[in-house]
Amino acid sequence: VEDESSEYISSDLLCCLHS
């Protein structure tokens, strides 16, 4: 489930940056 984690982190980063 490491791949899923990476994707989740990416989404979180995008959210933070967008914010």
C-alpha positions as a Markdown table, in Angstrom:
| # | Residue | x | y | z |
|---|---|---|---|---|
| 1 | Val | 0.0 | 0.0 | 0.0 |
| 2 | Glu | 3.0 | 2.3 | -0.4 |
| 3 | Asp | 1.9 | 3.4 | -3.8 |
| 4 | Glu | -1.5 | 4.5 | -2.4 |
| 5 | Ser | 0.3 | 6.4 | 0.4 |
| 6 | Ser | 2.4 | 8.3 | -2.2 |
| 7 | Glu | -0.7 | 9.3 | -4.1 |
| 8 | Tyr | -2.4 | 10.4 | -0.9 |
| 9 | Ile | 0.6 | 12.5 | 0.0 |
| 10 | Ser | 0.6 | 14.1 | -3.4 |
| 11 | Ser | -3.0 | 15.1 | -3.0 |
| 12 | Asp | -2.3 | 16.5 | 0.4 |
| 13 | Leu | 0.6 | 18.6 | -0.9 |
| 14 | Leu | -1.5 | 19.9 | -3.8 |
| 15 | Cys | -4.2 | 20.9 | -1.3 |
| 16 | Cys | -1.7 | 22.6 | 0.9 |
| 17 | Leu | -0.1 | 24.4 | -2.0 |
| 18 | His | -3.5 | 25.4 | -3.5 |
| 19 | Ser | -4.5 | 26.7 | -0.1 |
